[in-house]
Amino acid sequence: MKITYLRRGGRVPPADREALTLSGDGAFSLWRSVNTPACGRFAGQLPAGEWAQLRQAAQAAAQAGPLDRERLPDSAVETLQVDEVAARLGHTDQPEGAWGDLIGHCRALLTQLLDAPQAAVALEVAAGAAGARLVQRGSLPLHLDLSRLAVRTILWGGYYEQRGQWQWQAPAGGPRRVAAGPGWSLDLSFAHGFTPRADEVVHTYVTLAAYDQDGLVDVSLVDAPALKLA
């Protein structure tokens, strides 16, 4: 059995471009691009029990037959395929039944499998948002285009009241292609000047580009701690 999940498009750039493939004995490969703490390639093996549950859900979805749901014009499109049987729906859609069970499991794996980096770069933000850096994770290099690097921070307080914003863009003529191999890291410009109080948080958004097998891909990394609402 082979299970393939793709998410493409969407209204807000950069466009979604997430891809998850699971097959055979539970081996998986994952590419993450947007709104994620780490981007790049991830690979490994699902635990036997989880793979058995997922395979059972996939069999039920395939037996239910193809699914094609109406999608909003600005929605990213999800395509979920079990061998030759496919479902297409919007990324916020919540179908019922067997396809709903399977899509929910696959969506959760997009975050869960970030613990298995193969060639990936993660955003790390220091306590109190005092600094931030990009850090390579995995055993293989991920090639980046740093000419597109940009950083944006937002200071939130109250009930998500925006209390400050700061942004930085890589200067023209800076480094372009970089091989982020094991041990690679890059300190980010982080001169926002915020000193968050106990009821405030800083959200950090980083955009850049990475090379996948299909070429250069725009990616976005996010660190968004939850507000402590009274």
C-alpha positions in Angstrom: 0.0 0.0 0.0 1.2 3.5 -0.8 -0.3 6.7 0.7 0.5 10.1 -0.8 -0.6 13.4 0.7 0.0 16.7 -1.1 -1.0 20.3 -0.2 -0.5 23.0 -2.9 -1.4 26.6 -3.4 -3.2 28.9 -1.0 -3.9 32.7 -0.9 -1.0 33.8 1.3 2.5 33.6 -0.1 4.6 31.6 -0.1 2.4 29.0 -1.5 1.8 25.7 0.3 4.0 22.9 -1.0 3.8 20.1 1.5 4.3 16.5 0.5 4.1 13.2 2.5 4.6 9.7 1.2 4.2 6.5 3.2 4.6 3.0 1.8 5.3 -0.6 2.3 6.3 -1.2 5.9 5.6 2.4 7.1 8.6 4.1 5.6 7.9 7.8 5.1 9.4 10.8 3.3 8.2 14.4 4.0 8.9 17.8 2.6 7.7 20.8 4.6 7.6 24.4 3.2 5.3 26.8 5.0 4.2 28.0 8.4 6.5 25.4 10.1 9.2 25.6 12.7 11.5 23.5 10.4 11.6 23.2 6.6 13.2 20.8 4.2 13.2 17.0 4.0 12.3 14.5 6.7 12.4 10.7 6.5 12.1 7.6 8.7 9.8 4.8 9.8 6.5 5.0 11.5 6.2 2.8 14.6 4.5 -0.5 13.7 1.4 0.2 15.7 0.8 3.6 14.2 1.5 2.3 10.7 -1.1 -0.5 11.2 -3.7 2.1 12.3 -2.9 4.3 9.4 -3.1 1.4 6.9 -6.5 0.4 8.3 -7.8 4.0 7.9 -6.4 4.1 4.3 -8.1 0.8 3.4 -11.4 2.1 4.7 -11.0 5.3 2.7 -10.1 3.4 -0.5 -13.2 1.2 -0.1 -15.3 4.3 0.3 -14.3 5.3 -3.2 -13.0 8.6 -4.7 -13.9 11.9 -3.1 -13.9 15.4 -4.8 -15.1 18.2 -2.5 -15.9 21.7 -3.6 -13.1 24.1 -2.7 -13.0 27.8 -1.9 -11.2 29.9 -4.6 -8.3 30.9 -2.2 -7.9 27.5 -0.5 -4.8 25.4 -0.7 -5.8 22.1 -2.3 -5.1 18.8 -0.6 -4.8 15.6 -2.6 -4.8 12.3 -0.7 -4.2 9.1 -2.6 -4.4 5.5 -1.5 -2.8 3.5 -4.3 -5.1 4.5 -7.2 -8.0 6.0 -5.2 -7.9 9.7 -4.5 -9.6 12.5 -2.6 -9.3 16.2 -3.4 -10.5 18.9 -1.0 -9.7 22.3 0.5 -7.1 22.5 3.3 -9.7 23.7 5.9 -12.3 21.1 4.9 -13.3 18.5 7.5 -15.0 15.6 5.7 -16.8 13.0 7.7 -16.3 9.2 7.5 -13.3 7.2 6.4 -11.7 10.0 4.3 -12.0 12.4 7.3 -10.2 10.0 9.6 -7.4 9.5 7.1 -7.0 13.2 6.3 -6.9 14.1 10.0 -4.2 11.6 10.6 -2.1 12.8 7.7 -2.4 16.4 8.7 -1.2 15.5 12.2 1.8 13.7 10.7 3.0 17.0 9.0 3.9 18.2 12.5 4.7 14.9 14.2 7.3 13.9 11.7 9.4 17.0 12.1 11.2 15.0 14.7 12.9 13.0 11.9 15.0 15.6 9.9 17.0 14.3 7.0 18.0 17.7 5.5 16.3 20.5 7.2 16.7 24.0 8.7 14.9 25.1 11.9 14.1 28.4 13.4 15.3 28.8 17.0 14.2 31.8 19.1 15.9 32.5 22.4 13.9 33.0 25.6 12.2 36.4 25.8 12.8 36.7 22.0 16.3 38.1 22.8 17.7 36.5 19.6 17.1 34.0 16.9 19.0 31.8 14.5 18.6 29.2 11.7 20.0 25.8 12.6 20.7 22.9 10.4 19.1 19.6 11.4 19.7 16.2 9.9 22.7 14.3 8.4 22.4 15.7 4.8 22.8 19.3 3.6 19.9 21.5 2.6 20.8 24.1 0.0 19.4 27.6 0.7 19.1 30.8 -1.2 19.8 33.5 1.4 19.3 36.4 -1.0 15.6 36.0 -0.2 16.0 36.0 3.6 13.6 38.2 5.5 12.7 38.4 9.2 9.5 39.9 10.7 8.5 40.1 14.3 5.2 41.1 15.9 4.7 41.9 19.6 1.3 40.7 20.8 -0.4 41.5 24.1 -3.9 41.5 25.6 -6.3 39.5 23.4 -4.0 39.4 20.4 -3.6 43.2 20.3 -0.6 44.1 18.1 1.7 46.3 20.1 4.7 46.5 17.9 6.2 45.3 14.6 9.7 45.1 13.2 11.1 43.7 10.0 14.5 43.1 8.2 15.4 42.2 4.6 18.7 40.8 3.4 20.7 43.5 1.6 21.0 43.2 -2.2 24.2 41.5 -3.3 24.4 39.3 -0.3 25.2 35.5 -0.3 22.9 33.4 -2.5 23.3 29.6 -2.5 24.5 28.2 0.7 24.9 24.5 1.6 23.5 24.2 5.2 25.3 20.9 6.3 25.6 19.4 9.7 26.7 22.0 12.2 25.6 24.9 10.1 23.8 27.8 11.8 23.1 31.5 11.0 22.4 34.2 13.5 19.5 36.4 12.4 19.2 40.2 12.6 16.9 40.7 15.5 17.0 44.4 16.4 13.3 44.7 17.2 13.9 46.3 20.6 11.0 44.6 22.2 11.1 43.7 25.9 7.9 41.5 26.3 6.1 41.7 29.6 4.5 38.7 31.3 1.3 39.1 29.3 3.1 39.7 25.9 4.7 37.4 23.4 6.8 37.9 20.2 6.0 36.0 17.1 8.8 35.5 14.6 8.4 34.9 10.9 11.3 34.1 8.6 11.1 33.7 4.8 13.8 32.4 2.5 14.2 29.9 -0.3 15.4 26.3 -0.3 16.3 23.9 -3.1 14.2 20.8 -3.5 14.5 18.2 -6.2 12.2 20.3 -8.4 14.3 23.5 -7.9 14.0 26.6 -5.8 11.1 26.7 -3.3 10.0 29.6 -1.2 9.6 28.6 2.4 8.4 30.2 5.7 9.4 29.4 9.2 7.4 30.5 12.2 7.8 30.7 16.0 4.5 31.6 17.6 4.2 31.0 21.3 0.7 31.2 22.8 -0.4 34.2 24.7 -1.2 33.7 28.4 -4.7 35.0 28.4 -6.3 35.9 31.7 
